[in-house]
């Protein structure tokens, strides 16, 4: 039995589905603690879904990055008794916690469950905190006192003593699986290969490059992903204005939080949809404009698609910096129509962006994937079981004479 903890956000759930399938195929039962909207996908992957919706803020209620982390600390406290009963009943041999589901890692540590932390995105290190994560941490600074109060209360309830930085940055004593290859990790040289394994191919569905003749009308993909943003309507209205008379076709995926009726008049060259099969659309695309979600970044790189990244929060800033430094796209810091149009035209016209994206895509394509990640997890489980057996044997009467 393995417990898996993950917030109900698709960018974190989707890369885990193949891991659940792989572990289930090897005979493990995986109990997945998440929110209602992920139930069908988790069940279809072979996991046992456990509804924890009552402990989480809904996506539309997370108005700023800090609110999600504050809620995670409150969720850990609220789930304490519930998780104690779950552990007593199911007796898991290991736990896997999504890196942003800090409630999961806190609960695992309190009840001394062997733990692997899964990161679908870049790993935050103290070394990279300033250069790549500075904007992210500055967003959290006004809430530092609120974090510390909650962490102190958790410690008084028997949870391990933590600081916010220790929760958000890599802990050298823990095991990690990173679904982003080492080359796309900020400060990759400081990451301990004995504790961290990089499986850049986890969850990837794109296996080949799209065919583009260079003679067709360009197709541009625009999305904010599946995360709630209070000003999403403003962003998409600016995109409509930017691309209204552009000699290109635009596909905008606005997700369910945007009321299409509020976007105003939509020109014929723009196709607005609530949901798209992203991989299918990207196969036909020539450029992508989005916030920098790592799953979309990996899909674009695998298909050699140049990117315009307009970071909003969380890992978006680190991703935008990495992609800009690699030459596979550009970063913009506002969504004024003129800037959106200029940036998209730039990555369309300059071939170096596409070439660099394709180069990084080949590296991802050759990196380890889901099957290797499953084997790595099973090795950690076996090592822990052997350690426990050895300790138990040494404690038996007469053990010192063996």
DRENDO-1510 file (C-alpha; in Angstrom, 1 decimal, always signed):
<recs>
REC; n; res; u; v; w
REC; 1; UNK; +0.0; +0.0; +0.0 .
REC; 2; UNK; +1.3; +3.4; -1.0 .
REC; 3; UNK; -0.3; +6.7; +0.0 .
REC; 4; UNK; -0.1; +9.5; -2.6 .
REC; 5; UNK; -0.9; +13.1; -1.6 .
REC; 6; UNK; -1.6; +15.7; -4.3 .
REC; 7; UNK; -3.5; +19.0; -4.6 .
REC; 8; UNK; -6.4; +18.9; -7.1 .
REC; 9; UNK; -4.6; +20.9; -9.8 .
REC; 10; UNK; -4.3; +19.2; -13.2 .
REC; 11; UNK; -0.7; +20.4; -13.7 .
REC; 12; UNK; +0.3; +18.4; -10.7 .
REC; 13; UNK; -2.1; +15.4; -11.1 .
REC; 14; UNK; -1.6; +14.7; -14.8 .
REC; 15; UNK; +2.1; +13.8; -14.5 .
REC; 16; UNK; +1.3; +11.4; -11.6 .
REC; 17; UNK; -1.3; +9.4; -13.5 .
REC; 18; UNK; +1.3; +7.3; -15.4 .
REC; 19; UNK; +3.1; +6.7; -12.1 .
REC; 20; UNK; -0.1; +5.4; -10.5 .
REC; 21; UNK; -0.6; +3.1; -13.5 .
REC; 22; UNK; +3.0; +1.8; -13.3 .
REC; 23; UNK; +2.8; +1.1; -9.6 .
REC; 24; UNK; -0.6; -0.6; -9.9 .
REC; 25; UNK; +0.8; -2.8; -12.6 .
REC; 26; UNK; +3.5; -3.9; -10.2 .
REC; 27; UNK; +1.0; -5.0; -7.7 .
REC; 28; UNK; +0.8; -1.9; -5.4 .
REC; 29; UNK; -2.4; -0.4; -4.2 .
REC; 30; UNK; -2.1; +3.4; -4.4 .
REC; 31; UNK; -4.5; +5.4; -2.3 .
REC; 32; UNK; -4.6; +8.9; -3.7 .
REC; 33; UNK; -5.7; +11.8; -1.5 .
REC; 34; UNK; -7.0; +14.7; -3.6 .
REC; 35; UNK; -10.0; +16.7; -4.6 .
REC; 36; UNK; -13.3; +15.6; -6.3 .
REC; 37; UNK; -12.5; +16.9; -9.8 .
REC; 38; UNK; -9.6; +14.4; -10.1 .
REC; 39; UNK; -11.6; +11.3; -9.0 .
REC; 40; UNK; -12.3; +9.9; -12.4 .
REC; 41; UNK; -8.8; +10.3; -13.8 .
REC; 42; UNK; -7.2; +8.8; -10.7 .
REC; 43; UNK; -9.6; +5.8; -10.7 .
REC; 44; UNK; -9.1; +5.2; -14.4 .
REC; 45; UNK; -5.3; +5.2; -13.8 .
REC; 46; UNK; -5.8; +2.4; -11.3 .
REC; 47; UNK; -5.6; +4.4; -8.0 .
REC; 48; UNK; -8.0; +4.3; -5.1 .
REC; 49; UNK; -9.4; +7.8; -4.8 .
REC; 50; UNK; -9.9; +9.4; -1.4 .
REC; 51; UNK; -11.9; +12.6; -1.4 .
REC; 52; UNK; -10.2; +15.4; +0.6 .
REC; 53; UNK; -12.2; +18.2; -1.0 .
REC; 54; UNK; -13.5; +19.5; +2.4 .
REC; 55; UNK; -9.9; +20.3; +3.5 .
REC; 56; UNK; -8.9; +22.4; +0.5 .
REC; 57; UNK; -9.7; +25.9; -0.8 .
REC; 58; UNK; -11.4; +25.7; -4.2 .
REC; 59; UNK; -9.3; +27.0; -7.2 .
REC; 60; UNK; -11.4; +30.1; -7.5 .
REC; 61; UNK; -10.7; +30.9; -3.8 .
REC; 62; UNK; -6.9; +30.9; -4.3 .
REC; 63; UNK; -6.5; +34.6; -5.2 .
REC; 64; UNK; -2.7; +34.8; -4.5 .
REC; 65; UNK; +0.1; +32.3; -4.1 .
REC; 66; UNK; +0.3; +32.6; -0.3 .
REC; 67; UNK; -3.3; +31.7; +0.2 .
REC; 68; UNK; -2.6; +28.2; -1.2 .
REC; 69; UNK; +0.3; +27.6; +1.2 .
REC; 70; UNK; -1.6; +28.9; +4.2 .
REC; 71; UNK; -4.5; +26.6; +3.4 .
REC; 72; UNK; -2.0; +23.7; +3.0 .
REC; 73; UNK; -0.8; +24.3; +6.6 .
REC; 74; UNK; -4.4; +24.5; +7.8 .
REC; 75; UNK; -5.2; +21.3; +5.8 .
REC; 76; UNK; -2.4; +19.4; +7.5 .
REC; 77; UNK; -3.9; +20.3; +10.9 .
REC; 78; UNK; -7.5; +19.6; +9.9 .
REC; 79; UNK; -6.5; +16.2; +8.4 .
REC; 80; UNK; -4.5; +15.0; +11.4 .
REC; 81; UNK; -7.0; +12.8; +13.1 .
REC; 82; UNK; -8.4; +11.5; +9.7 .
REC; 83; UNK; -4.9; +10.6; +8.5 .
REC; 84; UNK; -4.0; +8.8; +11.8 .
REC; 85; UNK; -7.1; +6.6; +11.3 .
REC; 86; UNK; -6.2; +6.0; +7.6 .
REC; 87; UNK; -2.6; +5.0; +8.5 .
REC; 88; UNK; -3.9; +2.7; +11.2 .
REC; 89; UNK; -6.4; +1.0; +8.9 .
REC; 90; UNK; -4.3; +0.7; +5.7 .
REC; 91; UNK; -0.7; +0.5; +7.0 .
REC; 92; UNK; +1.1; +2.1; +4.0 .
REC; 93; UNK; +4.7; +1.1; +3.4 .
REC; 94; UNK; +5.5; +4.4; +1.7 .
REC; 95; UNK; +4.1; +7.8; +0.9 .
REC; 96; UNK; +4.6; +10.0; -2.2 .
REC; 97; UNK; +3.7; +13.7; -1.8 .
REC; 98; UNK; +3.5; +16.2; -4.6 .
REC; 99; UNK; +6.0; +19.0; -3.8 .
REC; 100; UNK; +3.3; +21.7; -3.5 .
REC; 101; UNK; +1.0; +19.4; -1.3 .
REC; 102; UNK; +3.0; +20.3; +1.8 .
REC; 103; UNK; +0.1; +19.1; +3.9 .
REC; 104; UNK; +1.0; +15.6; +2.7 .
REC; 105; UNK; +4.7; +15.8; +3.5 .
REC; 106; UNK; +3.9; +17.2; +7.0 .
REC; 107; UNK; +1.5; +14.4; +7.7 .
REC; 108; UNK; +3.9; +11.8; +6.4 .
REC; 109; UNK; +6.7; +13.1; +8.6 .
REC; 110; UNK; +4.5; +13.3; +11.7 .
REC; 111; UNK; +3.5; +9.7; +11.3 .
REC; 112; UNK; +7.0; +8.6; +10.2 .
REC; 113; UNK; +6.0; +7.3; +6.8 .
REC; 114; UNK; +9.0; +6.9; +4.5 .
REC; 115; UNK; +8.5; +9.7; +1.9 .
REC; 116; UNK; +9.3; +10.5; -1.7 .
REC; 117; UNK; +8.5; +14.0; -2.9 .
REC; 118; UNK; +7.4; +14.3; -6.5 .
REC; 119; UNK; +8.0; +17.5; -8.4 .
REC; 120; UNK; +6.3; +18.1; -11.7 .
REC; 121; UNK; +8.3; +21.3; -12.1 .
REC; 122; UNK; +11.6; +22.8; -11.2 .
REC; 123; UNK; +13.1; +22.1; -7.8 .
REC; 124; UNK; +13.6; +25.1; -5.6 .
REC; 125; UNK; +17.1; +25.3; -4.0 .
REC; 126; UNK; +18.4; +27.9; -1.6 .
REC; 127; UNK; +21.1; +28.7; -4.1 .
REC; 128; UNK; +18.6; +29.4; -6.8 .
REC; 129; UNK; +16.1; +31.2; -4.6 .
REC; 130; UNK; +17.3; +34.6; -5.6 .
REC; 131; UNK; +18.1; +34.3; -9.3 .
REC; 132; UNK; +15.2; +32.2; -10.4 .
REC; 133; UNK; +12.6; +32.3; -7.5 .
REC; 134; UNK; +13.1; +35.8; -6.3 .
REC; 135; UNK; +9.7; +37.0; -7.6 .
REC; 136; UNK; +8.0; +34.0; -6.1 .
REC; 137; UNK; +9.4; +34.5; -2.6 .
REC; 138; UNK; +8.8; +38.2; -2.7 .
REC; 139; UNK; +5.1; +37.4; -3.2 .
REC; 140; UNK; +5.2; +35.4; +0.0 .
REC; 141; UNK; +7.1; +37.9; +2.1 .
REC; 142; UNK; +4.0; +39.9; +3.4 .
REC; 143; UNK; +2.6; +36.6; +4.8 .
REC; 144; UNK; +5.7; +35.4; +6.6 .
REC; 145; UNK; +4.3; +36.1; +10.0 .
REC; 146; UNK; +1.1; +34.2; +9.2 .
REC; 147; UNK; +3.2; +31.3; +8.0 .
REC; 148; UNK; +5.2; +31.2; +11.2 .
REC; 149; UNK; +2.2; +31.3; +13.4 .
REC; 150; UNK; +0.7; +28.3; +11.7 .
REC; 151; UNK; +3.9; +26.4; +11.7 .
REC; 152; UNK; +4.3; +27.0; +15.4 .
REC; 153; UNK; +0.8; +25.8; +16.0 .
REC; 154; UNK; +1.6; +22.6; +14.0 .
REC; 155; UNK; +4.7; +22.0; +16.0 .
REC; 156; UNK; +2.7; +22.3; +19.2 .
REC; 157; UNK; +0.4; +19.6; +17.8 .
REC; 158; UNK; +3.3; +17.2; +17.3 .
REC; 159; UNK; +4.2; +18.0; +13.7 .
REC; 160; UNK; +8.0; +18.4; +12.9 .
REC; 161; UNK; +9.4; +21.8; +13.4 .
REC; 162; UNK; +9.7; +23.6; +10.1 .
REC; 163; UNK; +10.3; +27.0; +8.5 .
REC; 164; UNK; +8.6; +28.1; +5.4 .
REC; 165; UNK; +11.9; +28.0; +3.4 .
REC; 166; UNK; +12.5; +24.4; +4.6 .
REC; 167; UNK; +9.1; +23.4; +3.3 .
REC; 168; UNK; +9.4; +25.1; -0.1 .
REC; 169; UNK; +13.1; +24.4; -0.8 .
REC; 170; UNK; +14.9; +21.1; -1.4 .
REC; 171; UNK; +15.6; +19.2; +1.8 .
REC; 172; UNK; +19.0; +17.3; +1.4 .
REC; 173; UNK; +17.7; +14.6; +3.7 .
REC; 174; UNK; +14.7; +13.7; +1.5 .
REC; 175; UNK; +14.3; +11.7; -1.7 .
REC; 176; UNK; +12.9; +13.4; -4.7 .
REC; 177; UNK; +11.6; +12.5; -8.2 .
REC; 178; UNK; +11.7; +15.5; -10.6 .
REC; 179; UNK; +9.7; +15.3; -13.8 .
REC; 180; UNK; +11.9; +17.9; -15.4 .
REC; 181; UNK; +15.3; +16.9; -16.8 .
REC; 182; UNK; +18.4; +18.2; -15.1 .
REC; 183; UNK; +19.2; +20.6; -17.9 .
REC; 184; UNK; +16.0; +22.5; -17.2 .
REC; 185; UNK; +16.7; +22.7; -13.4 .
REC; 186; UNK; +17.9; +26.0; -12.0 .
REC; 187; UNK; +21.2; +25.6; -10.2 .
REC; 188; UNK; +21.3; +22.0; -11.3 .
REC; 189; UNK; +24.9; +21.6; -10.2 .
REC; 190; UNK; +24.0; +21.7; -6.5 .
REC; 191; UNK; +21.4; +18.9; -6.7 .
REC; 192; UNK; +22.4; +15.7; -5.0 .
REC; 193; UNK; +22.1; +12.7; -7.5 .
REC; 194; UNK; +22.0; +10.3; -4.6 .
REC; 195; UNK; +18.7; +11.9; -3.3 .
REC; 196; UNK; +17.2; +13.3; -6.5 .
REC; 197; UNK; +16.3; +11.4; -9.7 .
REC; 198; UNK; +15.4; +13.2; -12.9 .
REC; 199; UNK; +12.8; +11.6; -15.1 .
REC; 200; UNK; +12.0; +14.3; -17.7 .
REC; 201; UNK; +9.8; +11.9; -19.7 .
REC; 202; UNK; +7.2; +11.3; -16.9 .
REC; 203; UNK; +3.7; +12.0; -18.2 .
REC; 204; UNK; +4.8; +13.0; -21.7 .
REC; 205; UNK; +2.3; +12.1; -24.4 .
REC; 206; UNK; +4.2; +13.8; -27.3 .
REC; 207; UNK; +6.4; +11.3; -29.0 .
REC; 208; UNK; +7.3; +12.8; -32.4 .
REC; 209; UNK; +7.8; +16.2; -34.0 .
REC; 210; UNK; +4.9; +17.9; -35.9 .
REC; 211; UNK; +5.3; +18.3; -39.6 .
REC; 212; UNK; +5.3; +21.9; -40.9 .
REC; 213; UNK; +5.8; +22.8; -44.5 .
REC; 214; UNK; +6.4; +26.5; -43.9 .
REC; 215; UNK; +3.8; +27.4; -46.5 .
REC; 216; UNK; +0.7; +27.4; -44.4 .
REC; 217; UNK; -0.9; +30.2; -42.4 .
REC; 218; UNK; +0.7; +30.3; -38.9 .
REC; 219; UNK; -1.3; +28.8; -36.0 .
REC; 220; UNK; -0.8; +30.3; -32.5 .
REC; 221; UNK; -1.9; +28.6; -29.3 .
REC; 222; UNK; -2.9; +30.8; -26.4 .
REC; 223; UNK; -3.7; +29.5; -22.9 .
REC; 224; UNK; -3.6; +30.3; -19.2 .
REC; 225; UNK; -3.7; +26.6; -18.4 .
REC; 226; UNK; -6.2; +25.2; -15.8 .
REC; 227; UNK; -5.3; +27.6; -13.0 .
REC; 228; UNK; -7.8; +30.2; -11.8 .
REC; 229; UNK; -6.8; +33.9; -12.4 .
REC; 230; UNK; -9.0; +36.8; -11.4 .
REC; 231; UNK; -8.0; +38.9; -14.4 .
REC; 232; UNK; -8.1; +36.1; -17.0 .
REC; 233; UNK; -10.8; +38.0; -18.9 .
REC; 234; UNK; -8.5; +41.0; -19.2 .
REC; 235; UNK; -5.7; +38.8; -20.5 .
REC; 236; UNK; -7.8; +37.2; -23.2 .
REC; 237; UNK; -9.4; +40.5; -24.2 .
REC; 238; UNK; -5.9; +41.9; -24.7 .
REC; 239; UNK; -5.0; +38.8; -26.8 .
REC; 240; UNK; -8.1; +39.3; -29.0 .
REC; 241; UNK; -7.1; +42.9; -29.6 .
REC; 242; UNK; -3.5; +42.0; -30.3 .
REC; 243; UNK; -4.3; +39.3; -32.9 .
REC; 244; UNK; -7.5; +40.7; -34.4 .
REC; 245; UNK; -6.1; +41.5; -37.8 .
REC; 246; UNK; -3.0; +39.3; -37.7 .
REC; 247; UNK; -2.4; +37.1; -40.8 .
REC; 248; UNK; -2.6; +34.0; -38.5 .
REC; 249; UNK; -5.1; +31.7; -36.9 .
REC; 250; UNK; -5.4; +31.7; -33.1 .
REC; 251; UNK; -6.7; +28.9; -30.8 .
REC; 252; UNK; -7.5; +30.2; -27.3 .
REC; 253; UNK; -8.1; +27.7; -24.5 .
REC; 254; UNK; -9.8; +29.7; -21.8 .
REC; 255; UNK; -10.8; +26.9; -19.4 .
REC; 256; UNK; -14.0; +26.8; -17.3 .
REC; 257; UNK; -13.3; +29.9; -15.2 .
REC; 258; UNK; -13.7; +32.3; -18.1 .
REC; 259; UNK; -17.2; +33.4; -19.4 .
REC; 260; UNK; -16.7; +33.6; -23.1 .
REC; 261; UNK; -19.6; +36.0; -23.4 .
REC; 262; UNK; -17.6; +38.6; -21.5 .
REC; 263; UNK; -14.8; +38.6; -24.0 .
REC; 264; UNK; -16.6; +40.8; -26.5 .
REC; 265; UNK; -16.6; +40.6; -30.3 .
REC; 266; UNK; -14.3; +37.8; -31.5 .
REC; 267; UNK; -12.8; +38.0; -35.0 .
REC; 268; UNK; -13.0; +35.1; -37.5 .
REC; 269; UNK; -9.3; +34.2; -37.1 .
REC; 270; UNK; -9.6; +33.5; -33.4 .
REC; 271; UNK; -11.2; +30.2; -32.2 .
REC; 272; UNK; -12.1; +30.4; -28.5 .
REC; 273; UNK; -12.7; +27.1; -26.7 .
REC; 274; UNK; -13.3; +26.2; -23.0 .
REC; 275; UNK; -11.2; +23.0; -23.4 .
REC; 276; UNK; -8.8; +21.6; -26.0 .
REC; 277; UNK; -6.7; +18.5; -26.4 .
REC; 278; UNK; -3.5; +20.5; -25.9 .
REC; 279; UNK; -1.2; +17.9; -27.5 .
REC; 280; UNK; -3.3; +17.7; -30.6 .
REC; 281; UNK; -3.5; +21.5; -31.0 .
REC; 282; UNK; +0.3; +21.9; -30.4 .
REC; 283; UNK; +1.1; +19.4; -33.1 .
REC; 284; UNK; -0.3; +21.9; -35.6 .
REC; 285; UNK; +1.1; +25.1; -33.9 .
REC; 286; UNK; +3.9; +27.4; -34.9 .
REC; 287; UNK; +4.1; +29.4; -31.6 .
REC; 288; UNK; +2.6; +29.3; -28.1 .
REC; 289; UNK; +1.7; +32.1; -25.7 .
REC; 290; UNK; +1.1; +31.1; -22.2 .
REC; 291; UNK; +2.1; +31.7; -18.5 .
REC; 292; UNK; +4.9; +29.2; -18.3 .
REC; 293; UNK; +3.4; +26.0; -16.9 .
REC; 294; UNK; +6.0; +23.3; -17.0 .
REC; 295; UNK; +3.8; +20.7; -18.7 .
REC; 296; UNK; +3.0; +23.0; -21.6 .
REC; 297; UNK; +6.7; +24.0; -21.7 .
REC; 298; UNK; +7.7; +20.3; -22.1 .
REC; 299; UNK; +5.1; +19.7; -24.8 .
REC; 300; UNK; +6.3; +22.7; -26.7 .
REC; 301; UNK; +9.9; +21.7; -26.5 .
REC; 302; UNK; +9.1; +18.2; -27.6 .
REC; 303; UNK; +7.5; +19.6; -30.7 .
REC; 304; UNK; +10.0; +22.4; -31.3 .
REC; 305; UNK; +7.6; +25.2; -30.7 .
REC; 306; UNK; +8.9; +28.6; -29.8 .
REC; 307; UNK; +7.3; +30.2; -26.8 .
REC; 308; UNK; +6.2; +33.6; -25.5 .
REC; 309; UNK; +5.9; +33.3; -21.7 .
REC; 310; UNK; +3.9; +35.8; -19.6 .
REC; 311; UNK; +4.5; +34.6; -16.0 .
REC; 312; UNK; +1.8; +35.1; -13.5 .
REC; 313; UNK; +3.0; +33.3; -10.3 .
REC; 314; UNK; +4.7; +30.2; -8.8 .
REC; 315; UNK; +7.1; +28.4; -11.1 .
REC; 316; UNK; +6.2; +30.6; -14.0 .
REC; 317; UNK; +9.0; +33.1; -13.3 .
REC; 318; UNK; +11.8; +30.4; -13.1 .
REC; 319; UNK; +10.4; +28.7; -16.3 .
REC; 320; UNK; +10.4; +32.0; -18.2 .
REC; 321; UNK; +14.0; +32.8; -17.1 .
REC; 322; UNK; +15.2; +29.4; -18.1 .
REC; 323; UNK; +13.5; +29.4; -21.5 .
REC; 324; UNK; +14.7; +32.9; -22.3 .
REC; 325; UNK; +18.3; +32.0; -21.3 .
REC; 326; UNK; +18.1; +28.8; -23.5 .
REC; 327; UNK; +16.9; +30.9; -26.4 .
REC; 328; UNK; +13.7; +28.8; -26.9 .
REC; 329; UNK; +11.4; +31.8; -26.3 .
REC; 330; UNK; +10.9; +35.2; -24.9 .
REC; 331; UNK; +9.5; +36.5; -21.6 .
REC; 332; UNK; +7.1; +39.4; -21.3 .
REC; 333; UNK; +6.0; +41.1; -18.1 .
REC; 334; UNK; +2.7; +42.6; -19.3 .
REC; 335; UNK; +0.0; +41.7; -21.7 .
REC; 336; UNK; -0.5; +44.9; -23.5 .
REC; 337; UNK; -1.8; +44.1; -27.0 .
REC; 338; UNK; +1.2; +45.7; -28.8 .
REC; 339; UNK; +3.7; +43.8; -26.8 .
REC; 340; UNK; +1.8; +40.5; -27.2 .
REC; 341; UNK; +1.7; +41.0; -31.0 .
REC; 342; UNK; +5.3; +42.0; -31.3 .
REC; 343; UNK; +6.6; +39.1; -29.2 .
REC; 344; UNK; +4.6; +36.5; -31.1 .
REC; 345; UNK; +5.8; +37.8; -34.4 .
REC; 346; UNK; +9.4; +37.8; -33.2 .
REC; 347; UNK; +9.4; +34.1; -32.2 .
REC; 348; UNK; +7.6; +33.2; -35.5 .
REC; 349; UNK; +10.1; +35.1; -37.7 .
REC; 350; UNK; +13.4; +34.2; -36.0 .
REC; 351; UNK; +14.3; +30.6; -36.7 .
REC; 352; UNK; +16.8; +30.4; -33.7 .
REC; 353; UNK; +13.9; +30.1; -31.3 .
REC; 354; UNK; +12.5; +27.0; -33.0 .
REC; 355; UNK; +15.9; +25.5; -33.3 .
REC; 356; UNK; +16.7; +25.9; -29.6 .
REC; 357; UNK; +13.3; +24.5; -28.6 .
REC; 358; UNK; +13.8; +21.5; -30.8 .
REC; 359; UNK; +17.3; +20.9; -29.3 .
REC; 360; UNK; +15.9; +20.9; -25.8 .
REC; 361; UNK; +13.1; +18.7; -26.9 .
REC; 362; UNK; +15.5; +16.0; -28.1 .
REC; 363; UNK; +17.2; +16.1; -24.6 .
REC; 364; UNK; +13.8; +15.6; -22.9 .
REC; 365; UNK; +12.9; +12.8; -25.4 .
REC; 366; UNK; +16.0; +10.9; -24.5 .
REC; 367; UNK; +15.6; +11.3; -20.8 .
REC; 368; UNK; +14.2; +8.6; -18.5 .
REC; 369; UNK; +10.5; +8.1; -18.4 .
REC; 370; UNK; +7.7; +6.6; -16.3 .
REC; 371; UNK; +8.9; +3.0; -16.3 .
REC; 372; UNK; +12.3; +4.0; -14.9 .
REC; 373; UNK; +10.6; +6.2; -12.3 .
REC; 374; UNK; +8.5; +3.3; -11.1 .
REC; 375; UNK; +11.6; +1.2; -10.8 .
REC; 376; UNK; +13.4; +3.9; -8.8 .
REC; 377; UNK; +10.4; +4.1; -6.4 .
REC; 378; UNK; +10.3; +0.3; -6.0 .
REC; 379; UNK; +14.1; +0.3; -5.2 .
REC; 380; UNK; +13.5; +2.9; -2.5 .
REC; 381; UNK; +10.7; +0.8; -1.0 .
REC; 382; UNK; +12.9; -2.3; -1.1 .
REC; 383; UNK; +15.8; -0.5; +0.6 .
REC; 384; UNK; +13.5; +0.7; +3.4 .
REC; 385; UNK; +12.0; -2.7; +3.9 .
REC; 386; UNK; +15.5; -4.3; +4.1 .
REC; 387; UNK; +16.6; -1.5; +6.6 .
REC; 388; UNK; +13.5; -2.2; +8.8 .
REC; 389; UNK; +14.1; -6.0; +8.7 .
REC; 390; UNK; +17.8; -5.5; +9.6 .
REC; 391; UNK; +16.9; -3.3; +12.6 .
REC; 392; UNK; +14.2; -5.7; +13.7 .
REC; 393; UNK; +16.6; -8.7; +13.4 .
REC; 394; UNK; +19.3; -6.8; +15.5 .
REC; 395; UNK; +16.8; -6.2; +18.2 .
REC; 396; UNK; +15.8; -9.9; +18.6 .
REC; 397; UNK; +17.3; -12.0; +21.6 .
REC; 398; UNK; +20.6; -13.5; +20.6 .
REC; 399; UNK; +21.1; -11.1; +17.6 .
REC; 400; UNK; +24.6; -10.2; +18.7 .
REC; 401; UNK; +25.7; -13.8; +18.4 .
REC; 402; UNK; +24.5; -14.2; +14.8 .
</recs>
